[in-house]
Amino acid sequence: MSLSHSKTESFKLFNEIAGRYDLINSVLSFGLHYQWRRLIRKTLPRRNNIKVLDLATGTGDVALELVKAPQVSRVDGLDMSIGMVEKGRRKVQAKNLKQKIDLKVGDAQALPFPDNAYDAITISFGIRNIPDVPLCLEECYRVLRPGGRLIVLEFALPSSKLVRAGHLFYLRNILPKIGKALSGHEVAYKYLNETIEDFPFGERFTKLMADSGLENNRFEELTGGIVNIYWGDKN
Ligand SMILES: C[S@@+](CC[C@H](N)C(=O)[O-])C[C@H]1O[C@@H](n2cnc3c(N)ncnc32)[C@H](O)[C@@H]1O
């Protein structure tokens, strides 16, 4: 859950921290990221035999979570960082899931997939890192099948002023220090708070989803509003 200052190059930083990414995630989120990702699985369409695309898949944790759902027959993952994808592939192989999960290197703004190819698309802590969010959402709309669903998990800021102030203190002052100590990387965790503060969370994001053509767009605040889950359908 980190980011460089330059969004267009963020994936390069992820290459550098790929080896310690999972550990740092667990520490910085106090283990809550497992619970947040499980919710993505529960928001999947209920139809049988569905094919899912996980964008900004990173080290593949969402893909590994999604294949636990009985209705999921296959998950493809896509990420710009070769380092993150390679780590993910090793995890998939270790769990003997190569038949069900395929992780590829690629850009979420130019999806290398045909129209109407997937029943669901998921993006977990990735949309914030993508330079052109409307373009990514248009691409999601294109490759989703009619009846398909986009599910996005992303950081947000709590609406309560007091909780927001406390959370911003954590993001600006504590998290960069822990991130730097664990990753050994100067820049990676320095600007995380800026990307969270800049991201158009809540209704501004559901508006962007609607602009891409998605319908029934909704969101739910998780853990006091520090993370939101969004979902919308292609009809
Ligand atoms: C914070 S990680 C999230 C990884 C994973 N989804 C998770 O929940 O742990 C963000 C990921 O976005 C990827 N990314 C950044 N820009 C991208 C782009 N244009 N297309 C695809 N992936 C991108 C990075 O390489 C990184 O692996």
The ligand as a Tripos MOL2 file, in Angstrom:
@<TRIPOS>MOLECULE
LIG
   27    29     1     0     0
SMALL
NO_CHARGES

@<TRIPOS>ATOM
      1 C1         -0.6400   -0.7390   -3.3800 C.3       1 LIG1
      2 S1         -0.3620   -1.9530   -4.5890 S.3       1 LIG1
      3 C2         -1.8090   -2.9400   -4.4600 C.3       1 LIG1
      4 C3         -1.5450   -4.3820   -4.7260 C.3       1 LIG1
      5 C4         -2.6760   -5.3500   -4.4150 C.3       1 LIG1
      6 N1         -3.8430   -5.1140   -5.2330 N.3       1 LIG1
      7 C5         -3.0420   -5.3320   -2.9510 C.2       1 LIG1
      8 O1         -4.2190   -5.1990   -2.6210 O.co2     1 LIG1
      9 O2         -2.1330   -5.5120   -2.1270 O.co2     1 LIG1
     10 C6         -0.6370   -1.0270   -6.0650 C.3       1 LIG1
     11 C7         -0.2130   -1.7430   -7.3240 C.3       1 LIG1
     12 O3         -0.6060   -0.9350   -8.4530 O.3       1 LIG1
     13 C8          0.3020   -1.2340   -9.4990 C.3       1 LIG1
     14 N2          0.1520   -0.2550  -10.5830 N.ar      1 LIG1
     15 C9          0.5320    1.0410  -10.5970 C.ar      1 LIG1
     16 N3          0.2060    1.6210  -11.7710 N.ar      1 LIG1
     17 C10        -0.3940    0.6450  -12.5200 C.ar      1 LIG1
     18 C11        -0.9610    0.6140  -13.8260 C.ar      1 LIG1
     19 N4         -0.9940    1.6880  -14.6090 N.pl3     1 LIG1
     20 N5         -1.5000   -0.5460  -14.2680 N.ar      1 LIG1
     21 C12        -1.4820   -1.6630  -13.4930 C.ar      1 LIG1
     22 N6         -0.9570   -1.6950  -12.2480 N.ar      1 LIG1
     23 C13        -0.4270   -0.5510  -11.7670 C.ar      1 LIG1
     24 C14         1.6370   -1.2180   -8.7810 C.3       1 LIG1
     25 O4          2.6590   -1.8280   -9.5400 O.3       1 LIG1
     26 C15         1.2870   -1.9490   -7.4800 C.3       1 LIG1
     27 O5          1.5810   -3.3220   -7.5610 O.3       1 LIG1
@<TRIPOS>BOND
     1     1     2 1
     2     2     3 1
     3     2    10 1
     4     3     4 1
     5     4     5 1
     6     5     6 1
     7     5     7 1
     8     7     8 2
     9     7     9 1
    10    10    11 1
    11    11    12 1
    12    11    26 1
    13    12    13 1
    14    13    14 1
    15    13    24 1
    16    14    15 ar
    17    14    23 ar
    18    15    16 ar
    19    16    17 ar
    20    17    18 ar
    21    17    23 ar
    22    18    19 1
    23    18    20 ar
    24    20    21 ar
    25    21    22 ar
    26    22    23 ar
    27    24    25 1
    28    24    26 1
    29    26    27 1
@<TRIPOS>SUBSTRUCTURE
     1 LIG1         1 GROUP 0 **** ****
